[in-house]
Amino acid sequence: MQSEIHGNRQQGVLMLASGGLLMGTLGVFVEEARLGALTLVFFRCLFGMLALAAYCAYKGWLSPRQFTRRTLTLALVSGVLMVTQWVGFFDAIHRTSIAVATVVFHVQPFWVVLIGAALFHERLGADRLGWIAIAFVGLVLASGVLAEDHMADHPRYLIGLIEALIGSVLYASVTLIAKSLGGFRPHLLTLMQCVVGTVCLPIIAPFFAPLELAHISPTQWGWLVGMGVLHTGLSYVLIYGALPKLTTPVIAVLLFVYPLTAIAVDALVYHRALSAPQLAGMALIVTASLGVNLGWRLLPPRLVKLRR
């Protein structure tokens, strides 16, 4: 029994790490496809929908009983939020870099805490507030807004940062919706999000694709299919399959495989390494995230009592 539990844990670690490594290469597909964010997201949704539908059908999860009025409504709302977030994130990569957009986006766990506290009137406590404050100091450093070399392209760069930050808020909202859905399979939720993008993007932006579609090369099609099948199909199957096998501390640590891989890929492929202050900011965000998720004490208990 003990060996079986240990085996499941090892499998979960391997699956979550693999999913994170795979997601960390997403920015390369975004950059190499050389298309606008709306077009990229449309094809990510299209090919991701096909991949996830095939997987869910294979697993026998496409039963109509899964889709009650409530779950369908919340899934559709989360789809609008997720697709909007993907568009903003991809455009942020174009305007800043893979590393910067990914690091800024990864403050979303703190939005989950803050939004959850506002909606459910939860008491945050001095330690959590302290970690969140540290995370946003890290965000300022990691974003690169204090670096002079980014000021030459100031408006474009700032728009990219804002897009990534708004995307992190939207993703936090999607996370809270997913939690409220309880037993609804996350694979089905992601499938619904892809359906929303596939159906809605051509309606919302009917003029975004024609010129680009006419000139997509075979190589570009390869990047687009990869984004859907690898980064929306395989990666989510790996991540969702791993989470039930692991404890919260292990998950909290392994979730940072994604942004760390993205930073390494950006440096190796495009020679856009983060500066020392940006790396320090990333370290603060990682530490603060672990502090929030694992309940680390930031202030001595005695001082917390005095503040109360």
C-alpha positions as CSV (number, residue, x, y, z in Angstrom):
1,M,0.0,0.0,0.0
2,Q,2.8,2.4,1.0
3,S,4.7,1.6,-2.2
4,E,1.6,2.2,-4.3
5,I,1.1,5.7,-2.7
6,H,4.8,6.4,-3.2
7,G,4.5,5.3,-6.9
8,N,1.5,7.6,-7.4
9,R,3.3,10.5,-5.9
10,Q,6.3,9.9,-8.1
11,Q,4.1,9.7,-11.2
12,G,2.3,12.9,-10.1
13,V,5.6,14.8,-9.7
14,L,6.8,13.6,-13.1
15,M,3.4,14.5,-14.8
16,L,3.2,18.0,-13.2
17,A,6.9,18.8,-13.9
18,S,6.5,17.6,-17.5
19,G,3.3,19.7,-17.9
20,G,5.2,22.8,-16.6
21,L,8.2,22.2,-18.8
22,L,5.9,21.9,-21.8
23,M,4.0,25.1,-20.9
24,G,7.3,26.9,-20.5
25,T,7.9,26.5,-24.3
26,L,4.5,28.1,-25.2
27,G,6.1,31.5,-25.8
28,V,8.4,30.1,-28.5
29,F,5.3,28.9,-30.4
30,V,3.7,32.3,-30.0
31,E,6.8,34.1,-31.3
32,E,7.6,31.7,-34.1
33,A,4.0,31.5,-35.5
34,R,4.4,35.3,-36.2
35,L,0.7,36.0,-36.2
36,G,-1.6,38.4,-34.2
37,A,-2.8,37.4,-30.8
38,L,-6.5,37.0,-31.9
39,T,-5.5,34.6,-34.7
40,L,-3.1,32.7,-32.4
41,V,-5.8,32.2,-29.7
42,F,-8.4,31.2,-32.3
43,F,-6.2,28.3,-33.5
44,R,-5.1,27.4,-30.0
45,C,-8.8,27.0,-29.1
46,L,-9.6,25.1,-32.3
47,F,-6.9,22.6,-32.1
48,G,-7.1,22.4,-28.3
49,M,-10.8,21.7,-28.6
50,L,-10.2,18.8,-31.0
51,A,-7.5,17.3,-28.8
52,L,-9.4,17.6,-25.6
53,A,-12.7,16.4,-27.1
54,A,-10.9,13.3,-28.4
55,Y,-9.4,12.7,-24.9
56,C,-12.6,13.2,-23.0
57,A,-14.5,11.0,-25.5
58,Y,-11.9,8.3,-25.0
59,K,-12.4,8.6,-21.2
60,G,-16.2,8.6,-21.6
61,W,-16.6,12.0,-19.9
62,L,-18.8,13.6,-22.6
63,S,-22.1,12.5,-20.9
64,P,-24.8,15.2,-21.1
65,R,-25.4,14.6,-17.4
66,Q,-22.2,16.5,-16.7
67,F,-23.6,19.7,-18.1
68,T,-26.3,21.1,-15.8
69,R,-27.6,24.6,-16.4
70,R,-25.3,25.9,-13.6
71,T,-22.2,24.2,-14.8
72,L,-22.8,25.2,-18.4
73,T,-23.3,28.8,-17.5
74,L,-20.2,29.0,-15.3
75,A,-18.2,27.1,-17.9
76,L,-19.2,29.6,-20.6
77,V,-18.4,32.6,-18.4
78,S,-15.0,31.1,-17.5
79,G,-14.5,30.5,-21.3
80,V,-15.0,34.2,-22.1
81,L,-12.5,35.2,-19.3
82,M,-10.0,32.6,-20.3
83,V,-10.0,33.4,-24.0
84,T,-9.7,37.1,-23.2
85,Q,-6.8,36.3,-20.9
86,W,-5.1,34.3,-23.6
87,V,-5.4,37.1,-26.1
88,G,-3.9,39.6,-23.6
89,F,-1.1,37.3,-22.6
90,F,0.0,36.5,-26.2
91,D,-0.1,40.2,-27.1
92,A,2.0,40.9,-24.0
93,I,4.6,38.4,-25.2
94,H,4.8,40.3,-28.5
95,R,5.2,43.7,-26.7
96,T,7.6,42.7,-23.9
97,S,9.2,39.2,-23.9
98,I,8.3,35.6,-23.0
99,A,10.0,35.9,-19.7
100,V,8.5,39.2,-18.6
101,A,5.0,38.4,-19.7
102,T,5.1,35.0,-17.9
103,V,6.5,36.4,-14.7
104,V,4.0,39.2,-14.5
105,F,1.2,36.8,-15.3
106,H,2.3,34.5,-12.4
107,V,1.1,36.9,-9.7
108,Q,-2.4,35.5,-10.3
109,P,-2.3,33.3,-7.1
110,F,-2.3,36.5,-5.1
111,W,-5.4,37.8,-7.0
112,V,-7.1,34.6,-6.1
113,V,-6.5,35.2,-2.4
114,L,-7.6,38.9,-2.6
115,I,-10.7,38.3,-4.8
116,G,-11.6,35.3,-2.6
117,A,-11.3,37.4,0.5
118,A,-13.4,40.2,-1.0
119,L,-16.2,37.8,-2.2
120,F,-16.3,35.5,0.8
121,H,-15.3,38.0,3.5
122,E,-12.3,35.9,4.6
123,R,-9.8,37.3,7.0
124,L,-6.4,37.5,5.4
125,G,-4.2,38.0,8.4
126,A,-1.0,40.0,8.8
127,D,1.2,37.2,7.4
128,R,-0.8,36.7,4.2
129,L,-1.0,40.5,3.6
130,G,2.8,40.7,4.2
131,W,3.5,38.0,1.6
132,I,1.2,39.7,-0.9
133,A,2.9,43.0,-0.4
134,I,6.3,41.3,-1.0
135,A,4.9,39.7,-4.2
136,F,3.9,43.0,-5.6
137,V,7.3,44.5,-4.8
138,G,8.7,41.6,-6.7
139,L,6.3,42.3,-9.5
140,V,7.6,45.9,-9.9
141,L,11.2,44.6,-10.0
142,A,10.4,41.7,-12.3
143,S,8.4,43.8,-14.8
144,G,11.5,45.8,-15.7
145,V,9.8,49.2,-15.6
146,L,12.7,50.5,-13.5
147,A,15.2,49.6,-16.2
148,E,16.3,52.4,-18.5
149,D,16.7,50.2,-21.6
150,H,13.0,49.5,-21.6
151,M,12.0,53.2,-21.6
152,A,12.9,53.6,-25.3
153,D,9.8,51.6,-26.2
154,H,7.9,52.9,-23.2
155,P,4.3,52.9,-24.3
156,R,4.4,49.6,-26.1
157,Y,6.2,47.9,-23.2
158,L,3.8,49.3,-20.6
159,I,0.8,48.2,-22.6
160,G,2.2,44.7,-22.7
161,L,2.7,44.7,-18.9
162,I,-0.8,45.9,-18.3
163,E,-2.2,43.2,-20.6
164,A,-0.2,40.5,-18.7
165,L,-1.4,41.9,-15.4
166,I,-5.1,42.1,-16.5
167,G,-4.7,38.5,-17.8
168,S,-3.5,37.4,-14.3
169,V,-6.7,38.9,-12.8
170,L,-8.9,37.2,-15.3
171,Y,-7.2,33.9,-14.8
172,A,-7.6,34.3,-11.0
173,S,-11.4,34.7,-11.7
174,V,-11.3,31.5,-13.8
175,T,-9.6,29.7,-10.9
176,L,-12.3,30.8,-8.5
177,I,-15.1,29.7,-10.9
178,A,-13.4,26.3,-11.3
179,K,-13.3,25.9,-7.5
180,S,-17.0,26.7,-7.3
181,L,-17.8,24.0,-9.9
182,G,-16.6,21.3,-7.5
183,G,-16.8,17.9,-9.1
184,F,-17.0,19.2,-12.7
185,R,-13.9,17.8,-14.4
186,P,-11.3,20.4,-15.2
187,H,-10.7,18.8,-18.6
188,L,-14.3,19.5,-19.5
189,L,-14.0,23.0,-18.3
190,T,-10.9,23.7,-20.5
191,L,-12.7,22.0,-23.4
192,M,-15.7,24.4,-22.9
193,Q,-13.3,27.3,-22.8
194,C,-11.8,26.2,-26.1
195,V,-15.3,25.9,-27.6
196,V,-16.1,29.4,-26.6
197,G,-12.9,30.7,-28.3
198,T,-13.5,28.7,-31.4
199,V,-17.1,30.0,-31.8
200,C,-16.8,33.5,-30.4
201,L,-13.5,34.9,-31.8
202,P,-14.6,34.9,-35.5
203,I,-17.9,36.6,-34.5
204,I,-16.3,39.2,-32.2
205,A,-13.4,40.0,-34.6
206,P,-14.5,39.1,-38.1
207,F,-11.8,41.1,-39.7
208,F,-8.8,39.8,-37.8
209,A,-8.1,36.6,-39.8
210,P,-8.6,36.9,-43.6
211,L,-5.3,38.5,-44.5
212,E,-3.3,36.4,-42.1
213,L,-5.1,33.2,-43.0
214,A,-4.3,33.7,-46.7
215,H,-0.5,33.8,-46.0
216,I,0.0,31.1,-43.3
217,S,2.9,28.9,-44.3
218,P,3.2,25.2,-43.6
219,T,5.7,26.0,-40.8
220,Q,3.3,28.4,-39.2
221,W,0.6,25.7,-39.3
222,G,3.0,23.5,-37.4
223,W,3.4,26.0,-34.6
224,L,-0.4,26.6,-34.5
225,V,-1.2,22.9,-34.3
226,G,1.4,22.5,-31.6
227,M,-0.1,25.2,-29.5
228,G,-3.4,23.5,-29.5
229,V,-2.4,19.8,-29.2
230,L,0.7,20.2,-27.0
231,H,0.0,23.3,-24.8
232,T,-3.8,23.0,-24.5
233,G,-4.3,19.3,-24.9
234,L,-1.3,17.3,-23.6
235,S,-0.1,19.8,-21.0
236,Y,-3.5,20.2,-19.3
237,V,-4.0,16.4,-19.3
238,L,-0.7,16.0,-17.6
239,I,-1.3,18.8,-15.1
240,Y,-4.9,17.9,-14.2
241,G,-3.9,14.2,-13.9
242,A,-1.1,15.1,-11.5
243,L,-2.8,17.3,-9.0
244,P,-4.9,14.6,-7.2
245,K,-1.8,12.6,-6.7
246,L,0.2,15.3,-4.9
247,T,0.1,17.3,-1.6
248,T,-0.3,21.1,-1.5
249,P,3.4,21.8,-0.7
250,V,4.7,19.7,-3.7
251,I,2.2,21.3,-6.0
252,A,3.1,24.8,-4.8
253,V,6.8,24.2,-5.6
254,L,6.3,22.4,-9.0
255,L,3.9,25.0,-10.4
256,F,7.0,27.3,-10.8
257,V,8.5,24.9,-13.3
258,Y,6.4,26.7,-15.9
259,P,7.7,30.3,-15.4
260,L,11.3,29.2,-14.7
261,T,11.3,27.2,-17.9
262,A,9.9,30.2,-19.8
263,I,12.7,32.4,-18.4
264,A,15.3,29.8,-19.4
265,V,13.8,29.3,-22.9
266,D,13.6,33.1,-23.6
267,A,17.3,33.4,-22.6
268,L,18.5,30.4,-24.6
269,V,16.4,30.9,-27.8
270,Y,16.1,34.7,-28.0
271,H,19.0,35.8,-25.8
272,R,16.7,37.9,-23.7
273,A,17.9,37.2,-20.2
274,L,16.3,38.9,-17.2
275,S,18.4,41.4,-15.4
276,A,19.6,40.9,-11.8
277,P,16.7,43.1,-10.4
278,Q,14.2,41.2,-12.5
279,L,15.5,37.8,-11.3
280,A,15.4,39.2,-7.7
281,G,11.8,40.2,-8.3
282,M,11.0,36.7,-9.6
283,A,12.6,35.2,-6.5
284,L,10.4,37.4,-4.3
285,I,7.3,36.3,-6.2
286,V,8.2,32.6,-5.8
287,T,9.0,33.0,-2.1
288,A,5.8,35.0,-1.5
289,S,3.7,32.4,-3.4
290,L,5.1,29.6,-1.3
291,G,4.5,31.6,1.8
292,V,0.9,32.2,1.0
293,N,0.2,28.6,-0.1
294,L,2.1,26.9,2.7
295,G,1.1,29.3,5.5
296,W,4.6,30.4,6.3
297,R,4.9,32.9,9.1
298,L,6.2,36.2,8.1
299,L,5.8,38.0,11.4
300,P,6.6,36.6,14.9
301,P,3.4,35.3,16.6
302,R,4.0,37.8,19.4
303,L,4.0,40.8,17.0
304,V,0.9,39.5,15.3
305,K,-0.9,39.4,18.7
306,L,0.2,42.9,19.5
307,R,-1.2,44.2,16.1
308,R,-4.5,42.6,16.9
